[in-house]
């Protein structure tokens, strides 16, 4: 059998080297494309659809010409054709073959018509199509807020997925490949999820994990068929480790099948370049600060995962016995494999499958118990039991060390983790409705934390509402200044009628308040009519050009010496603060695109283009005062000279 495989490999190498150049797998290639053609049509790749094998010649930065390949579905050719510059047809690019014409010969003719043009052949679009000249080097990932927001809003994701690496037990510890980086980044890039949809992303993710090593018990372990994880049980344990309900039913991090699926081990291992406390050098630095003064004899790492913390503890305290436990048997086997490849073999570190809520260790066993990114991935009840169990196995005077996402005391800071009609906590284990979130906030603060969607603006002393409003401010102004004429206007006629109805039910009938439909950018009032012009929650609800026209119109109808009062979301001078605020409010969508939009589609315009306080100053307004209220509100007051 072996000789036939060898012969086939030789034949394949000959087929791919007909042009006399070395074939190199397309895993992290950089260089300049010289030629490309379609070699064959395969029935399916790992994604489950027919693919054309595209072979190409590449000149590396060192000047060597090599040959490699990429696999593209017909839909990906359609994407390539759609993204070509509109002048491509004038450059000789042929129409994309359709139906019976999409043969290997037809697709080669099409591809050749592209690569014969140097500008197209060396374009970034063609690089993406061939899966070259892109990787994750230099990406800051989750180092800090700026790095994360840069990832979300600036870092480029290729138009096509790079080639999938062939990961086996022999190379599972290798550095991350571009395709894996692309997959990881896709989970955080809203724009990608818009184009491909979450189900498509999940299919791609699952297709990848199906090709990964599963980390099942080796045949040499001789485990019973009905006890497949017996090889990783702690010493003396004779029955299977109990897995909590949430652990097997609600996967986190998009992981298909959750942590019990060994195909997820590799992608989780790649987190070591992304999350701060999966980086061994950072762990070592912080552990030295937190527990470096100790002389522990026994250390327990609960939820050891890919065992980063356990190995760091083992190296920091070579005289200690370090035990890493995890609910997922495949991860335990991975840790044992990695242990065998660590310098020196990590002789003082051992790994077992165990349940952090029901540990198989006696009371007061460990000097240090460590959790790293564990407790936020379970419901509260489970986390409480895990901590109670940590208390039980910790020696008196022992140290509990925990690394988790930050907890926010202020409910207004906690709420922005919700990005839809319901909130799913970071572990993905419990879903809360919007009503439940608001109810919890009310209980904590006695006030409504989430600002309503109704937005209002008014001109005071003659109070005027612009755009849609439920006339709260107009009535307040009317009551505060009963000798003033208060006028409320709105673009939406139904809201005007509502205000008139409410006026008829107000105590005293609000005789000095009137309501009309009008456009705040083209008001039907003479110049210098009002003593006060006030906007509240309006200017951030429109593109920057419209907001500028609305303020210019407010200036026109405001008397000299009159007051402009504005209530809007806060403006952030620091771009690093603006980025997360914009992302949270827009969900990564631009207002002038079709499809879905975030809850505040114009916030990007408001923060980055309109920049309210700067625009007020540029208008020539005087005595500009900024009063911050909350992450939702700020007051800006100024006078017209």
SEKEBA-54001 format. One record per residue (C-alpha): residue in one letter; x negated, y, z. Coordinates in steps of 0.1 Angstrom, whole numbers, padded with zeros to 4 digits, always signed. Each point is the difference from the previous one (the first is absolute). Last residue first. Layout:
<pts>
aXYZ
...
</pts>
This chain:
<pts>
x+0230+0870+0196
x+0021-0032+0001
x-0005-0017+0034
x-0010-0035+0009
x+0011-0030+0021
x-0010-0036-0006
x+0015-0027+0023
x-0012-0036+0000
x+0019-0033+0000
x-0004-0038-0006
x-0033-0007+0016
x+0012+0022+0028
x+0005+0037+0009
x-0029+0020-0015
x+0005+0038+0001
x-0016+0018-0029
x+0001+0038-0001
x-0005+0022-0031
x-0002+0036+0010
x+0002+0012-0037
x+0014-0015-0032
x-0021+0008-0031
x+0011-0029-0021
x-0035-0015+0004
x+0005-0002+0037
x+0033-0018-0004
x-0016-0024-0025
x-0028-0008+0025
x+0026-0007+0027
x+0021-0022-0023
x-0026-0022-0017
x+0020-0003-0033
x-0025-0024-0017
x-0014-0026+0024
x+0025+0001+0029
x+0033+0009-0016
x-0008-0018-0033
x-0009-0032+0019
x+0031+0005+0022
x+0023+0001-0031
x+0013-0036+0002
x+0009+0001+0037
x+0017-0034+0007
x-0023-0018-0025
x+0008-0004-0037
x+0009-0030-0021
x+0001+0000-0038
x-0008+0028-0024
x-0028+0024+0006
x+0001+0037+0008
x+0001-0004+0038
x-0032-0020+0002
x+0002-0032+0021
x-0025-0011+0026
x+0026-0007+0027
x+0009+0037-0003
x+0003+0010+0036
x-0026-0023+0015
x-0024+0006-0028
x+0003+0037+0002
x-0006+0000+0038
x-0029-0025-0004
x-0017+0023-0026
x+0007+0033+0017
x-0020-0008+0031
x-0032-0008-0020
x+0007+0031-0022
x-0003+0022+0031
x+0022+0031-0004
x+0031-0019+0010
x+0034+0016-0007
x+0027-0009+0025
x+0035-0009-0011
x+0022+0030-0006
x+0017+0028+0020
x-0005+0034-0017
x+0009+0035+0013
x-0006+0030-0023
x+0006+0033+0018
x+0008+0033-0016
x-0024+0030+0000
x+0010+0008-0035
x+0035-0017-0005
x+0001-0036-0012
x+0019-0007-0033
x-0032+0000-0021
x-0022-0018+0025
x+0025-0028+0003
x+0000-0002-0038
x-0038-0004+0000
x+0003-0026+0027
x+0025-0020-0021
x-0022+0004-0031
x-0030-0014+0019
x+0021-0029+0013
x+0011-0008-0036
x-0036+0000-0013
x-0011-0022+0030
x+0026-0028-0008
x+0030-0002+0024
x+0010-0012+0034
x-0031+0014+0018
x+0015+0035-0004
x+0033-0010+0017
x-0003-0011+0036
x+0009+0033+0014
x-0002+0032-0020
x+0007+0035+0015
x+0004+0034-0015
x+0004+0029+0025
x+0010+0036-0005
x+0019-0008-0033
x+0009+0020-0031
x-0033+0013-0013
x+0007-0008-0037
x+0036-0008-0009
x+0016-0034+0006
x+0010-0027-0024
x-0030-0022+0008
x-0021-0016-0027
x-0026-0023+0016
x+0023-0006+0031
x+0028-0011-0023
x+0035+0008+0012
x+0032-0016+0013
x+0017+0021+0026
x+0005+0001+0038
x+0011+0028+0024
x-0007+0007+0036
x+0012+0032+0019
x+0034-0015+0009
x-0014-0031+0017
x+0035-0015+0005
x+0002+0010+0037
x-0010-0035+0011
x-0010-0018-0032
x+0027-0020-0018
x+0005+0023-0030
x-0038+0003-0003
x-0003-0038-0002
x+0022+0001-0031
x-0020+0028-0016
x-0032-0019+0008
x+0014-0031-0017
x+0010+0020-0030
x-0035+0013-0003
x-0013-0035+0004
x+0022-0012-0029
x-0013+0028-0022
x-0036-0011+0002
x-0025+0028-0009
x+0006+0015+0034
x+0007+0035+0014
x+0006+0012+0035
x+0008+0037+0006
x-0002+0016+0034
x+0012+0036+0004
x-0013+0013+0033
x+0019+0014+0030
x+0004-0034+0015
x-0037-0006+0001
x-0007-0031+0021
x+0034-0016-0010
x-0005+0006-0037
x-0036-0011+0001
x+0011-0033+0017
x+0027-0005-0026
x-0024+0005-0029
x-0025-0023+0016
x+0023-0029+0003
x+0014+0004-0036
x+0000-0037-0010
x-0026+0007-0026
x-0009-0006-0036
x-0019+0025-0021
x-0004+0035+0014
x+0019+0012+0031
x+0002+0037+0005
x+0003+0019+0033
x+0008+0037-0005
x-0016+0010+0034
x-0019-0031-0010
x-0006-0016-0034
x+0003-0037+0002
x-0016-0033-0010
x+0012-0035+0007
x-0011-0036-0005
x+0022-0030+0008
x-0022-0032+0002
x+0002-0001+0037
x-0033+0003+0019
x-0010-0032+0018
x-0007+0007+0037
x+0035+0006+0012
x-0001+0011+0036
x+0000-0016+0034
x-0036-0010-0004
x-0003-0038+0007
x+0036-0010-0003
x+0004+0021-0031
x-0030-0016-0016
x+0013-0035+0008
x+0033+0009-0016
x-0017+0015-0031
x-0019-0032-0005
x+0031-0022+0006
x+0019+0021-0026
x-0028-0004-0025
x+0003-0037+0004
x-0027-0019+0017
x-0017-0031-0015
x-0022-0022+0022
x-0030-0022-0010
x-0017+0019-0028
x-0031+0002+0022
x-0002+0037-0006
x+0036+0006+0010
x+0028-0001-0026
x+0021+0031-0001
x+0032+0003-0019
x+0013+0025-0025
x-0035+0006-0012
x-0035+0011+0009
x+0000-0004+0038
x-0035+0004+0015
x+0009+0037+0001
x+0020-0008+0032
x-0029-0006+0024
x-0012+0036-0002
x+0035+0014+0008
x+0003-0026+0027
x-0030+0016+0019
x-0019-0026+0020
x-0018-0013-0031
x-0017-0034+0002
x-0031-0005-0022
x-0005-0031-0020
x-0017-0028+0020
x-0033-0009+0015
x+0003-0016+0035
x-0026-0009+0026
x+0011-0016+0033
x-0029-0002+0025
x-0003-0024+0029
x+0000+0012+0036
x+0021-0030+0009
x-0006-0025-0028
x+0022+0002-0031
x+0020-0032-0009
x+0032+0013+0017
x-0003+0036-0011
x-0005-0011-0036
x+0032-0020+0004
x+0019+0031+0012
x-0014+0019-0030
x+0012-0027-0024
x+0034-0001+0017
x+0004+0038-0004
x-0010-0002-0037
x+0026-0027-0006
x+0027+0020+0016
x-0010+0031-0020
x+0002-0017-0034
x-0032-0010-0017
x-0027+0015-0022
x-0007+0030+0022
x-0016-0023+0026
x-0027-0014-0023
x-0023+0026-0015
x-0029-0010+0022
x+0008-0016+0034
x-0028-0009+0024
x-0001-0018+0033
x-0032+0004+0021
x-0012-0018+0031
x+0020-0031-0009
x+0014-0030+0019
x+0022+0015+0027
x+0029-0024-0004
x-0007-0031-0021
x-0001-0001-0038
x+0025-0014-0025
x+0016+0034-0008
x+0037+0005-0002
x+0007+0035-0013
x-0033+0002-0018
x+0009-0032-0018
x-0030-0022-0009
x-0020-0012-0030
x-0037-0004+0010
x-0033+0017-0007
x-0034-0001+0016
x-0028+0025+0005
x-0032-0007+0019
x-0019-0017-0028
x+0006+0028-0025
x-0017-0020-0028
x-0034+0018+0002
x+0009+0023-0028
x+0037-0006-0008
x+0008-0026-0027
x+0013-0027+0024
x+0020+0026+0019
x+0016+0011-0033
x+0014-0036-0004
x+0012+0000+0036
x+0017+0033-0004
x+0017-0012-0032
x+0013-0031+0019
x+0014+0023+0027
x+0016+0022-0027
x+0017-0031-0016
x+0014-0010+0034
x+0019+0032+0005
x+0009+0007+0036
x-0035+0013+0008
x-0026-0006+0026
x-0036+0012+0003
x-0021-0013+0028
x-0033+0016+0011
x-0023-0017+0025
x-0024+0026+0013
x-0038-0001+0000
x-0002+0015-0036
x+0020+0030+0011
x-0002+0026-0028
x-0003-0028-0027
x+0030-0019+0013
x+0020+0031+0005
x-0006+0010-0036
x+0009-0035-0012
x+0033+0001+0020
x+0009+0035-0012
x-0003-0009-0037
x+0019-0033+0004
x+0021+0001-0032
x+0031-0001+0021
x-0012-0001+0037
x+0036+0003+0013
x-0014-0001+0036
x-0037+0004+0004
x-0010-0016+0033
x-0033+0007+0017
x-0018-0020+0026
x-0032+0007+0019
x+0003+0037-0001
x-0030+0023+0009
x+0017+0033-0003
x-0017+0033-0010
x+0008-0005-0036
x+0037-0001+0007
x+0014+0032-0014
x-0030+0018-0015
x-0016-0032-0013
x+0033-0012-0012
x+0003+0033-0019
x-0033-0003-0019
x+0004-0037-0006
x+0035+0004-0014
x-0013+0028-0023
x-0028-0022-0013
x+0023-0030-0004
x+0026+0018-0020
x+0035-0014+0007
x+0005+0028+0025
x-0001+0027-0026
x+0024-0016-0025
x-0012+0000-0036
x-0032-0019-0007
x+0009-0029+0023
x+0034-0001-0015
x-0014-0024-0026
x+0004-0028+0025
x+0037+0005-0001
x+0000-0005-0038
x-0020-0032+0005
x+0021-0015+0027
x+0033+0006-0018
x-0001-0033-0019
x+0000-0017+0034
x+0037+0006+0004
x+0006+0000+0038
x-0009+0037+0000
x+0032+0010-0017
x+0018-0020-0028
x-0008+0027-0025
x-0021+0026+0017
x+0017+0034-0007
x-0019+0015+0030
x+0021-0019+0025
x+0020-0032-0004
x+0034-0003+0018
x+0011-0036+0004
x-0030-0020+0012
x-0015+0024+0025
x+0034+0014+0010
x+0012-0034+0013
x-0031-0006+0022
x-0023-0029-0010
x-0003-0028+0026
x-0034-0018-0002
x+0005-0036-0009
x-0004-0027+0027
x-0030-0017+0016
x-0021+0029+0013
x-0031-0012+0019
x-0025+0022-0019
x+0017+0028-0019
x+0018-0010-0032
x-0019+0006-0033
x-0002-0035-0014
x+0036-0008+0011
x+0013+0024-0027
x+0015-0025-0023
x+0019-0019+0027
x+0026-0021-0019
x-0025-0010-0025
x-0024-0010+0027
x-0034+0018+0000
x-0030-0018-0014
x-0023+0030+0002
x-0021-0014-0028
x+0029+0007-0024
x-0004+0037+0008
x+0029+0017+0018
x+0015+0027-0022
x-0018+0032-0007
x+0023+0010-0030
x-0028+0012-0023
x+0015+0027-0023
x+0019-0005-0033
x+0034+0001+0017
x-0011+0033+0017
x-0003+0017-0034
x+0034-0011-0013
x+0015+0012+0033
x-0015+0034-0004
x+0011+0003-0036
x+0035-0011+0010
x+0000+0025+0029
x-0010+0028-0024
x+0028-0009-0024
x+0025-0001+0029
x-0013+0034+0012
x+0005+0017-0033
x-0027+0003-0028
x+0002+0036-0008
x+0013+0014+0033
x-0022-0024+0020
x-0030+0013-0018
x+0009+0036+0007
x+0005-0008+0037
x-0036-0013+0003
x-0004-0018+0033
x+0007-0036-0010
x-0018+0007-0033
x-0032+0006+0019
x-0002-0036+0012
x+0007-0014-0035
x-0024+0023-0017
x-0027-0009+0026
x+0007-0036-0007
x-0004+0006-0038
x-0031+0020+0005
x-0017-0029+0020
x-0006+0001+0037
x-0033-0013+0013
x-0006-0037+0003
x+0011-0021+0030
x+0025-0021-0020
x-0029-0009-0023
x-0004-0038+0006
x+0035-0005+0014
x+0013+0011-0033
x+0009+0034-0016
x+0002+0002-0038
x+0002+0038-0005
x+0031+0015-0017
x-0008+0025-0028
x+0010+0036+0006
x+0036+0011+0002
x+0009+0026-0026
x+0007+0038+0002
x-0029+0003+0025
x+0007+0015+0035
x-0015+0034+0005
x-0007+0014+0035
x+0018+0034+0003
x+0033-0003+0018
x+0001-0031+0021
x-0037-0006+0004
x-0007+0036+0006
x+0027-0001+0027
x-0018-0029+0016
x-0034+0016-0001
x+0014+0033+0014
x+0017-0019+0028
x-0031-0019+0011
x-0020-0031-0010
x+0031-0016-0014
x-0011-0005-0036
x-0032+0021-0006
x-0004-0011-0036
x-0036+0004-0011
x-0003-0034-0018
x+0035-0013-0008
x-0006-0012-0035
x+0003+0012-0036
x-0021+0000-0031
x+0016-0031-0015
x+0034-0018-0002
x+0003-0001-0038
x+0032+0021+0001
x-0014+0023+0026
x-0031+0007-0021
x+0023+0006-0030
x+0020+0026+0020
x-0032+0015+0013
x-0011+0006-0036
x-0030-0016-0016
x+0018-0018-0028
x+0025+0029-0005
x-0028+0026-0005
x-0020-0024-0021
x+0028-0009-0024
x-0007-0035-0013
x+0013-0012+0033
x+0036+0010-0007
x+0004-0015-0035
x-0018-0031+0013
x+0027-0005+0026
x+0028+0000-0026
x-0018-0023-0023
x-0008-0023+0030
x+0037+0000+0009
x+0010-0010-0035
x-0026-0028-0002
x+0010-0013+0034
x+0036+0002-0010
x+0024+0028+0011
x+0014+0001-0035
x+0028-0025+0008
x+0015+0025+0024
x-0017+0033+0001
x-0035+0012-0012
x-0011+0033+0016
x-0002+0026-0028
x-0034+0007-0014
x-0025+0025+0015
x-0016+0019-0029
x-0009+0033+0018
x+0032+0016-0012
x+0019-0028+0018
x-0020+0009+0032
x+0012+0036-0001
x+0026-0007+0026
x-0027-0011+0024
x+0002-0037+0010
x+0021-0006+0031
x+0029-0017-0018
x-0024-0023-0019
x-0017-0011+0032
x+0033-0006+0017
x+0012-0021-0030
x-0033-0019+0002
x+0008-0006+0037
x+0034-0013-0009
x-0016-0025-0023
x-0019-0014+0030
x-0037+0007+0003
x-0030-0021+0010
x-0034+0016+0000
x-0033-0014-0014
x-0038+0004+0001
x-0029+0005-0023
x-0034+0016+0008
x-0022+0026-0016
x-0028+0011+0023
x-0009+0037+0002
x-0003+0003+0038
x+0033+0018+0002
x+0016-0030-0016
x+0010-0002-0037
x+0032-0019-0003
x+0014-0024-0026
x+0036-0010+0004
x+0023-0030+0000
x+0037+0004+0006
x+0018-0032+0010
x+0036+0005-0007
x+0024-0009+0028
x+0031-0021+0003
x+0018+0006+0034
x-0003-0016+0035
x-0021+0026+0018
x-0028-0025+0004
x-0004-0001-0038
x+0023-0017-0025
x+0003-0016-0034
x-0032+0015-0012
x-0003+0019-0033
x-0034+0001-0015
x-0031+0022-0008
x+0015+0035-0002
x-0027+0025-0010
x-0023+0026+0016
x-0031+0019-0010
x-0027+0023+0015
x+0014+0008+0034
x-0023+0020+0022
x-0011-0011+0034
x+0011-0013+0034
x+0012-0034+0009
x+0014-0011+0034
x+0017-0034-0006
x+0000-0005-0037
x-0020-0032-0002
x-0032+0004-0020
x-0005-0016-0034
x-0035+0006-0015
x-0002+0013-0035
x-0005-0019-0033
x+0033+0010-0017
x+0013-0035+0003
x-0005+0001+0038
x+0035-0005+0011
x+0005-0032-0021
x-0034-0013+0010
x+0008+0005+0037
x+0033-0018-0005
x-0017-0029-0017
x-0026-0003+0028
x+0028+0001+0026
x+0019-0027-0019
x-0031-0022-0001
x-0005+0004+0037
x+0036-0009+0007
x-0004-0031-0022
x-0032-0010+0017
x+0017+0002+0034
x+0028-0023-0009
</pts>
